Amino acid sequence: MRWQYPEAMRGRFAYLVWFVGAVAWFFDAVLQLYSGTRQHAFWAVIITLLFLAAGVYFRRQAFKK
């Protein structure tokens, strides 16, 4: 038996969750830069880029069919 995505991730616009997550992490990075903790801001930007890459990947998958 093959593993399948859960029903919530099969929707045509489920990839938007990744972009919303990227915006949240970017907002966190901006707040951390403002407060002066650069290391946390750096890692938040890295996670933002990962979320953006995942969003682009899953968007391509959603519109491939």
C-alpha positions in Angstrom: 0.0 0.0 0.0 1.4 3.4 -1.0 1.4 6.4 1.2 -0.8 9.3 0.1 -1.2 12.9 1.1 -3.9 13.6 3.7 -7.1 15.0 2.3 -6.4 18.5 3.4 -3.2 18.7 1.3 -4.9 17.4 -1.9 -6.8 20.6 -2.5 -6.0 22.8 -5.4 -5.0 25.7 -3.2 -3.4 23.9 -0.3 0.0 25.2 -1.3 -1.1 28.7 0.0 -0.4 27.4 3.5 3.3 27.4 2.6 3.2 31.0 1.5 1.3 32.1 4.6 4.0 30.4 6.7 6.7 32.2 4.7 5.0 35.6 5.4 4.8 34.7 9.1 8.5 33.8 9.3 9.5 36.9 7.4 7.5 39.0 9.8 9.3 37.3 12.7 12.7 38.0 11.0 11.8 41.7 10.7 10.7 41.9 14.4 13.9 40.2 15.5 16.1 42.6 13.4 14.2 45.4 15.0 14.9 44.0 18.5 18.5 43.4 17.7 18.8 39.6 17.7 20.5 39.1 14.4 21.2 35.3 14.7 17.5 34.6 15.2 16.6 36.9 12.3 19.2 35.1 10.1 17.6 31.7 10.8 14.1 33.1 10.3 15.1 34.3 6.9 16.5 30.9 6.0 13.3 29.3 7.1 11.4 31.9 5.1 13.3 30.8 2.0 12.6 27.1 2.7 8.9 27.9 3.0 8.9 29.8 -0.2 10.7 27.0 -2.0 8.1 24.5 -0.7 5.3 26.8 -1.8 6.6 27.0 -5.3 7.1 23.3 -5.5 3.6 22.4 -4.2 2.1 25.1 -6.5 3.7 23.4 -9.5 2.3 20.1 -8.3 -1.2 21.5 -7.8 -1.4 23.0 -11.3 0.4 20.1 -13.0 -2.8 18.0 -13.5 
